[in-house]
Structures are given as structure tokens and as C-alpha cells.
Amino acid sequence: MAALDKPFPPGAYDVVVVGSGPGGLQTAYCLPRAGVDRVAVLSRDETPAGMFRRYPVFQRLISWTKPQAPVDPQTREYEWYDHNSLLADEPEHRALVPRFMDRSYDVPARDEMAAALRAFVEGTGLAVRYGCSVERARRDENGFVLETSDGEYRCTALVLALGVTEPWLPPIPGAETARHYVDAGLASDYDGKRVLIVGKRNSGFELAQGLLPLAREITLVSPRPVETAVLALSSLRVRYLHPYDEYVRGGSGTFVVDAALERVERGTYG
């Protein structure tokens, strides 16, 4: 790879930002404008977009972007209608996600989000050292030391904008025998099946939404109740709580249960 394609050589910086998803790119954009000059941005990926190259697993976000709104998309007021685009001082770099939406859905697809992030990087001229993996980090008396695949970086402040990194399994005996969100596979794998989803927050409802047309029965379960009162006025309510709404309306085969799981065992069921 040419030297011009590999900015931020190993060395000392005021801030090192790790990650080229929304958090890392937004931080990299804002820090120089706040007067922080020596900022290095590192990413083990080869392109921007971070986790949106893999997640959400069933393609659709649950956060809202309204392409047509009663305000100009290039104004700060439009941010109330667009929860996905990165923020920018320059009007031409604002509200990028709507430009890539095909309007077939009311929330953006994963590839539409990724395209908007790439456009933000290209439009703003953000530099990122791609293909650089952080292998170890430690703190010393002067700040942080990062050992990477490209060499050693030192910085006063470190920003880890890594998003989804490793699957987390709850301390439930047998939990490792079930599929984790990151290994959910294809929606078609669940066609005609009874599906139990452990968890009633973002990823749980996203999976349930993606499986509604396919699964014979869906049950979402966790000790935490669904806070419908909190979400009642949210623009995301229909999408986020669609499985719950189906249950309330009497739709067969969808359940939301408040319960604590004690054990997971494999078996044969009808």
C-alpha cells in the first residue's frame, strides 16, 4: 500500500481514535475543529463503516431517518428527523443517509448506512489509517501506549470507538449451545420454526422484526419488562415494538414474556 494511503505513521499524538464506524468518524471529524491538532485515526478494517459491514444481521436499522421532512435537510433542525447521519458544520456534509435510501422502507438498510459513512469520509476528507490492528494497549506515566500491527503509538488521550467486538454470553448454564446474535445466520434458517429470543432490547426486537414473516412462533423473554410507556411517543415505536404490538392485537404466534432463564438444554420439540 502506498505511503499516501497510510496516514498517521506510528509515533506520538495528542489523541488516538480507534475505529472507523460512526463513533470513530464523528470523533475524528470533531476533534480538529475543537482545536486538537495531533489526532491519529486507526482502523483494522480496510474501509469505513465499521460494524455496519456486518450488522444488523437482518439488514435493517431500527433508528429513524425521514427523507422528506418539513425542514431543509441541510439545516441543524433536520437532525430531529434523521437519527443516523453524522453531524457536520458544512451543510453539504449533513443528512447524507437519506440520499442513499431507496424509500422502500421507513428505516435505512445496512448498506445504505455504510454508503453514507463512506460518502462522509470522502466529502470531508477524513484520513484513516486502515488495515492497522491494535494488538495491545497499556497506560504509562505519560498517557497511553498502543502496540499495533504497524508499530507503536503514544497518546495523551485514547478513544476506543469499536462498537460490537465480541459476543457476550450471560452466565446461564447451557447458553453457549444456542445461537448468539452475531451468529444468527440467515432469516430463512428460521422458516416455519418456533423461535425463542433471549433479550428485549435493540438486538432482540431487531431479530424478532426480521423473523416475523418467517417464524411459526416467536417468544421474546427476559427479566426486564418492556417499557412501552417510555417508547409510546417515540418515532421508533412501531418498528421497535412491532412483535409486541402483534401480540397485543391478538396476532397469533408472538409472545413477550417477563421471566428469568435458569438453564438452556438441547432437546427435540414439535
C-alpha positions as CSV (number, residue, x, y, z in Angstrom):
1,M,0.0,0.0,0.0
2,A,1.4,3.4,-0.9
3,A,2.5,5.8,1.8
4,L,-0.2,8.3,0.8
5,D,-2.8,5.6,1.6
6,K,-1.3,5.1,5.1
7,P,-1.6,8.3,7.0
8,F,-0.7,8.7,10.7
9,P,2.5,6.7,11.0
10,P,3.5,5.3,14.3
11,G,4.6,7.9,16.8
12,A,3.3,10.4,19.4
13,Y,-0.1,12.1,19.1
14,D,-2.4,14.1,21.4
15,V,-5.3,11.7,20.7
16,V,-5.6,8.3,19.0
17,V,-9.1,7.2,17.8
18,V,-9.5,3.5,17.2
19,G,-12.4,2.6,14.9
20,S,-13.9,3.8,11.6
21,G,-17.6,3.4,12.4
22,P,-19.9,6.3,13.2
23,G,-18.4,6.9,16.6
24,G,-14.8,7.0,15.4
25,L,-15.5,9.0,12.3
26,Q,-17.6,11.6,14.2
27,T,-14.8,11.9,16.8
28,A,-12.2,12.2,14.1
29,Y,-14.2,15.0,12.4
30,C,-14.9,17.0,15.6
31,L,-11.5,16.9,17.4
32,P,-9.5,19.1,15.0
33,R,-12.4,21.5,14.9
34,A,-12.2,21.7,18.7
35,G,-8.5,22.7,18.5
36,V,-7.0,19.2,18.9
37,D,-4.4,19.1,16.1
38,R,-2.4,15.9,16.5
39,V,-5.1,13.2,16.1
40,A,-4.5,9.8,14.6
41,V,-7.3,7.6,13.4
42,L,-6.7,3.8,13.2
43,S,-8.9,1.0,11.9
44,R,-8.3,-2.7,11.4
45,D,-10.9,-2.6,8.6
46,E,-10.0,-1.8,5.0
47,T,-12.9,0.7,4.5
48,P,-15.0,2.9,6.7
49,A,-18.4,1.9,8.1
50,G,-17.2,-0.3,11.0
51,M,-19.8,-2.8,12.2
52,F,-22.3,-1.8,9.5
53,R,-20.5,-4.1,7.1
54,R,-21.8,-7.0,9.2
55,Y,-24.6,-5.7,11.5
56,P,-27.6,-5.5,11.9
57,V,-27.7,-9.2,10.9
58,F,-31.1,-8.9,9.1
59,Q,-30.0,-5.8,7.2
60,R,-32.3,-3.1,8.7
61,L,-31.6,-0.5,11.4
62,I,-34.3,0.4,13.9
63,S,-33.3,4.1,14.1
64,W,-35.4,6.5,12.1
65,T,-34.5,8.7,9.1
66,K,-37.2,10.7,7.3
67,P,-36.0,11.6,3.8
68,Q,-38.9,14.1,3.4
69,A,-39.4,16.5,6.4
70,P,-40.9,19.9,6.9
71,V,-37.4,21.5,7.2
72,D,-34.4,21.7,4.9
73,P,-32.1,18.6,5.3
74,Q,-29.0,20.8,5.3
75,T,-30.1,22.6,8.5
76,R,-29.5,21.6,12.1
77,E,-33.3,21.4,12.6
78,Y,-33.4,18.4,10.3
79,E,-31.4,16.4,12.9
80,W,-34.6,15.8,14.7
81,Y,-35.8,13.8,11.7
82,D,-32.6,12.0,11.0
83,H,-31.0,9.9,13.7
84,N,-28.4,8.2,11.5
85,S,-26.4,10.7,9.6
86,L,-23.2,12.1,11.1
87,L,-23.1,15.7,12.1
88,A,-21.1,18.3,10.2
89,D,-20.6,22.1,10.2
90,E,-20.8,22.2,6.4
91,P,-24.3,21.9,5.0
92,E,-23.2,19.8,2.1
93,H,-21.9,17.1,4.5
94,R,-25.1,16.9,6.6
95,A,-28.0,14.5,6.1
96,L,-26.1,12.0,4.0
97,V,-28.1,8.9,4.9
98,P,-31.4,10.0,3.1
99,R,-29.5,10.4,-0.1
100,F,-28.8,6.7,-0.2
101,M,-32.2,5.4,0.9
102,D,-34.3,3.7,-1.8
103,R,-37.5,4.7,0.1
104,S,-38.8,1.1,0.1
105,Y,-38.7,1.1,3.9
106,D,-39.0,3.7,6.7
107,V,-35.6,2.9,8.2
108,P,-32.3,2.7,6.3
109,A,-30.7,-0.6,5.3
110,R,-27.3,-1.6,6.4
111,D,-25.7,-1.0,3.0
112,E,-27.4,2.4,2.8
113,M,-25.8,3.4,6.2
114,A,-22.4,2.1,5.1
115,A,-22.6,4.1,1.8
116,A,-23.5,7.3,3.8
117,L,-20.5,6.8,6.1
118,R,-18.2,6.3,3.1
119,A,-19.6,9.5,1.5
120,F,-18.9,11.4,4.7
121,V,-15.3,10.3,4.7
122,E,-14.8,11.2,1.1
123,G,-16.6,14.5,1.3
124,T,-15.0,15.8,4.5
125,G,-11.5,14.4,3.5
126,L,-11.2,12.4,6.8
127,A,-8.0,10.4,6.9
128,V,-7.9,7.0,8.5
129,R,-5.1,4.5,8.7
130,Y,-6.9,1.4,7.5
131,G,-5.6,-2.1,8.0
132,C,-4.0,-1.2,11.3
133,S,-4.9,-3.6,14.2
134,V,-4.4,-2.6,17.8
135,E,-2.9,-5.7,19.4
136,R,-2.2,-4.4,22.9
137,A,-2.8,-1.2,24.9
138,R,-1.3,0.0,28.2
139,R,-1.1,3.1,30.3
140,D,2.1,4.7,31.5
141,E,3.0,8.0,33.3
142,N,2.7,10.0,30.0
143,G,-0.6,8.6,28.8
144,F,-1.3,5.5,26.6
145,V,0.8,3.2,24.6
146,L,-0.7,1.2,21.7
147,E,1.1,-1.7,20.1
148,T,-0.3,-2.2,16.6
149,S,0.3,-4.3,13.5
150,D,2.1,-1.2,12.1
151,G,4.1,-0.1,15.1
152,E,3.8,1.7,18.4
153,Y,1.6,4.7,19.1
154,R,1.7,7.0,22.1
155,C,-1.0,9.4,23.1
156,T,-2.3,11.6,25.9
157,A,-5.9,10.5,25.3
158,L,-7.3,7.3,23.8
159,V,-10.8,6.9,22.2
160,L,-12.0,3.4,21.6
161,A,-14.9,3.6,19.2
162,L,-15.1,-0.1,18.5
163,G,-18.9,-0.9,18.5
164,V,-19.7,-4.6,18.6
165,T,-16.5,-6.5,19.3
166,E,-17.1,-9.9,20.9
167,P,-20.3,-11.8,21.7
168,W,-21.4,-11.6,25.3
169,L,-23.0,-14.6,26.9
170,P,-25.0,-14.3,30.1
171,P,-24.0,-16.7,33.0
172,I,-26.8,-19.1,32.2
173,P,-25.8,-22.8,32.1
174,G,-26.1,-24.0,28.5
175,A,-26.3,-20.6,26.9
176,E,-23.3,-21.5,24.7
177,T,-25.4,-24.1,23.0
178,A,-27.8,-21.5,21.5
179,R,-27.1,-19.2,18.6
180,H,-25.8,-15.7,19.5
181,Y,-26.9,-12.6,17.8
182,V,-23.7,-12.4,15.8
183,D,-24.2,-15.9,14.6
184,A,-27.9,-15.6,13.8
185,G,-27.3,-16.6,10.2
186,L,-30.0,-16.1,7.5
187,A,-33.6,-15.2,8.3
188,S,-34.6,-18.1,6.0
189,D,-32.9,-20.5,8.6
190,Y,-36.0,-19.9,10.8
191,D,-38.7,-20.5,8.3
192,G,-41.6,-22.4,9.9
193,K,-39.8,-22.7,13.3
194,R,-40.6,-21.8,16.8
195,V,-38.1,-19.2,18.0
196,L,-37.2,-18.0,21.5
197,I,-35.2,-14.8,21.7
198,V,-33.5,-14.0,25.0
199,G,-33.5,-10.2,25.4
200,K,-36.0,-7.5,24.8
201,R,-33.8,-4.5,23.8
202,N,-32.4,-3.4,20.4
203,S,-30.9,-6.6,19.0
204,G,-33.8,-8.8,20.4
205,F,-36.5,-6.7,18.7
206,E,-34.5,-6.3,15.6
207,L,-34.2,-10.1,15.3
208,A,-37.9,-10.6,16.0
209,Q,-38.9,-8.0,13.4
210,G,-36.8,-9.7,10.8
211,L,-38.3,-13.1,11.6
212,L,-42.0,-12.1,11.7
213,P,-42.7,-13.1,8.1
214,L,-41.0,-16.5,8.6
215,A,-41.1,-18.0,12.0
216,R,-44.1,-20.0,13.1
217,E,-43.9,-18.7,16.7
218,I,-41.7,-16.0,18.3
219,T,-41.2,-15.6,22.0
220,L,-39.1,-12.8,23.5
221,V,-38.1,-13.4,27.1
222,S,-36.0,-11.6,29.8
223,P,-36.5,-10.5,33.4
224,R,-36.7,-6.8,32.2
225,P,-40.2,-5.7,31.3
226,V,-40.8,-3.9,28.0
227,E,-41.0,-0.2,28.8
228,T,-43.9,0.7,26.5
229,A,-44.7,3.9,28.3
230,V,-41.2,5.2,27.6
231,L,-41.4,4.4,23.9
232,A,-45.1,5.3,23.4
233,L,-44.3,8.6,21.7
234,S,-41.1,7.6,20.0
235,S,-40.8,7.6,16.3
236,L,-39.3,4.2,16.6
237,R,-42.2,2.6,18.4
238,V,-43.9,0.8,15.5
239,R,-40.6,-0.7,14.3
240,Y,-39.1,-1.4,17.8
241,L,-42.2,-2.9,19.3
242,H,-43.9,-4.5,16.3
243,P,-43.7,-8.0,17.7
244,Y,-45.2,-6.7,21.0
245,D,-47.9,-4.9,19.1
246,E,-48.8,-8.0,17.2
247,Y,-49.3,-9.8,20.5
248,V,-51.5,-7.0,21.9
249,R,-53.6,-7.0,18.8
250,G,-54.2,-10.7,19.2
251,G,-51.9,-11.8,16.4
252,S,-51.2,-15.5,16.9
253,G,-47.7,-16.9,17.5
254,T,-46.0,-13.8,19.0
255,F,-45.3,-13.5,22.8
256,V,-43.4,-11.2,25.0
257,V,-42.6,-12.7,28.4
258,D,-41.1,-11.3,31.6
259,A,-39.1,-14.3,33.0
260,A,-35.6,-15.2,34.2
261,L,-33.9,-18.1,32.4
262,E,-32.2,-20.6,34.7
263,R,-30.8,-23.2,32.2
264,V,-30.7,-23.9,28.4
265,E,-30.8,-27.6,27.3
266,R,-31.0,-29.1,23.9
267,G,-33.9,-31.3,23.1
268,T,-36.4,-32.4,20.5
269,Y,-39.7,-30.5,20.4
270,G,-42.6,-30.1,18.0
